Amino acid sequence: MSLTALDPRTALVAIDLQNGIVAMPTQPYPGPEVVARTAELADAFRARNLPVVLVRVSFAADGADAVPGRTERQARGLAFPEGWDTLTDELSGHPGDIRVTKHNWSAFHGTDLDVQLRRRGITQIVLTGIATSIGVESTARDAYAHGYHVTLATDAMADADPAAHQGSVERIFPRLGESGTTAEILELLAKTP
């Protein structure tokens, strides 16, 4: 086990587990498996009265809140089907959960996520979600920069590009925090005071 500890004030942060993203083909796990593992973690966090943060990405219909920078692969002008940005049924329906809507890759940029966590005395986050190399990695980088201990549930995340997922898990995440499986995180959580 590469995980050493979970702080007594740890939050689960689930990235972009919403209908339109979970439905996309992903590797090495399909979206529904990522959601199921995240739901298992969320239930365990709720049972210990620890925060569960559900992050979704969404944009105005006119694209006015999309990131404006020039890139070689533009996302502007994409049409999204109705309900694509709705959280999956398996994760929604818990009124005590914190909900964050982002318009960028990172859940910290342009949102109140840091304020929500700090007000609750959170010192560590456990990350899950889709896509590993985009929303999850960007949020992990910002969490690390904000001084949080970062734990990455590598079997509760996936990516459209398997090489990108592998690159994040093998090269980036070890520099940002500790990685483990859902089972390993649940085992540590059970031992956390």
Secondary structure as UniProt FT lines:
FT   STRAND          10..15
FT   HELIX           19..22
FT   HELIX           31..47
FT   TURN            48..49
FT   STRAND          52..57
FT   TURN            61..62
FT   TURN            64..65
FT   TURN            76..77
FT   TURN            82..85
FT   TURN            89..91
FT   TURN            95..96
FT   STRAND          98..102
FT   TURN            109..110
FT   HELIX           113..119
FT   TURN            120..121
FT   STRAND          124..130
FT   HELIX           132..136
FT   HELIX           137..145
FT   TURN            146..147
FT   STRAND          149..159
FT   HELIX           162..167
FT   HELIX           168..172
FT   HELIX           173..176
FT   STRAND          178..180
FT   HELIX           182..191
//
